[in-house]
Amino acid sequence: MLRTNLALGVIVFVCWLVFGGERALDAIATNWRVSLTMVFGSLVGGGTSEGGGAVGFPVLTKVLAVPADEARLFSFAIQSVGMGCASISIVRNRVAVEWRAIRFGAPAAIVGVFLSSIFVAPNLPGGTVRLLFTAILVGLGLALWVSRRFAPDRRDWIGRFGRGELFALVGAGLLGGLLSGLAAVGENTIMFVLLVLGFRVCERVVTPTTVVLLTIVTWTGFLTHLLVMGDFRGPVVDMWLAAVPIVAIGAPTGALLCTRLSRDAIVRILYVLIAVEFISTVLLVPMPGGLGVVFGIAILAFSLICVRLATWRRYRVPDAGLAAVGASG
């Protein structure tokens, strides 16, 4: 796996230097804070179910005062490189993945992110997008806590698979795609909740699964902005150039670390990231009018859904054996 990661890093770096030229070097000097942010963001994107945008988007909007629409576009653009490299590394090295989640979830997710990017995201205020982004991540944290308390049993694949499971994956893909169009992440969280809480799949399998799925969503979102909306230009391009060589190494490295970490370690890392996101939102993001109430209701609703999924008896792991069908489906 290390050889694959090094090869990907070298290829991306050479392309960045050849095609970016002097502008790429100047971009790092001007946007060094973005480069520094994505050192950590790329590790998170490749090694957890959050995506690099889970670090890049809040830091850009809350700390560096980048408008939400530019932060969203940057997240799509940089995840296309970083998570793309991570996904190639995952597939090339045959890391365990639940491919049925990708096979049935990805087409719906592509439709969702395309529609959301064009028709929904441009009409939402930046503050609303930031709060929604935080609510999604807090929901992920709650899902993890609920799963540990109420649904600790796990397998490495979806144990039962029929029409209901297929529709659930398609629905999760569509909803996640719609959410991803708003902040460049969301698909990973929705699918993580369904697979871990609902279908009782182990986090070590779900994490690379969501990395591959979010990569597909990210490529779709980025191409939508690049080819359909035509807004990938100006300062966003310079921020992207400043971060490309960082994420080309960081994201595959994160994917490598994910295969070495225990389930408990992955969960603890996610807890810390989500806590920082929630606290920073409460302290830094204005909540005028009833926006704070909506924020609280969104978190409460997601919590109830998580509890319901975690107590779903259909997918409890048996003593010996539903395990006839593996993750390859």
RAZITA-V697753 format. One record per run of one state. SS is the DSSP state (h for helix, s for strand, l for the rest). FROM is the first residue (numbers start at 1). TO is the last residue. If there is no record, write none. Layout:
SS&FROM&TO ; SS&FROM&TO
This chain:
l&1&1 ; h&2&30 ; l&31&31 ; h&32&47 ; l&48&52 ; h&53&63 ; l&64&67 ; h&68&92 ; l&93&98 ; h&99&123 ; l&124&125 ; h&126&150 ; l&151&154 ; s&155&155 ; l&156&162 ; h&163&183 ; l&184&186 ; h&187&198 ; l&199&200 ; s&201&201 ; l&202&202 ; h&203&229 ; l&230&234 ; h&235&260 ; l&261&262 ; h&263&284 ; l&285&290 ; h&291&310 ; l&311&312 ; h&313&315 ; l&316&329
